[in-house]
Amino acid sequence: MAEKIRCSHILVEKMSTAEQLLQRLAKGESFEALAAQYSIDGSRKRGGDLGYFGRGTMVREFENAAFALKKGEISGLVKTQFGYHIIKRTD
């Protein structure tokens, strides 16, 4: 298993917003553009890019979902204490 992975995410407060974004992604919209427009954290300036991280860095729900993805895959909704995430594994 990979020691470090690279992911991007979109973080929103409402499940309804996250569900709408998942639908837009399924229709082929740009993950990076949607992250820049909708994400509520600082990663929005980088199109959602969180850089490389290893286990024990992120909250458990996020980490479990991120490490379960293959490169290029996008998660479903991942709820954490921060809100609703859509995660894309980029490396």
C-alpha positions, 0 to 999 in steps of 0.5 A: 500500500502506498505510503503517501498519496496525493488528493484534492477535495471539495469541502462544503457545509451542506449535503445537498450542495455536495450531492449536486456537485457529485452530479455535475462531476458525473456529467464531466465538469472539471473537479478543479473548477468546482473546487475553486468555486465551491470549496469552503477551505483554503485548498480552493485556491489550488483547485482543491489540491491537498498535496501529498499526505500519509496515514495519520495526517487527516481525520479518520473518515477522510483518510479511509476514503482517500486511501481506498481510492485508486489514482484518478478515482473520485469518492462519494460523499465523505462526512467529517466534522468539517462538512461534506467532502468529495475526494479525488486521488491524483497520485 
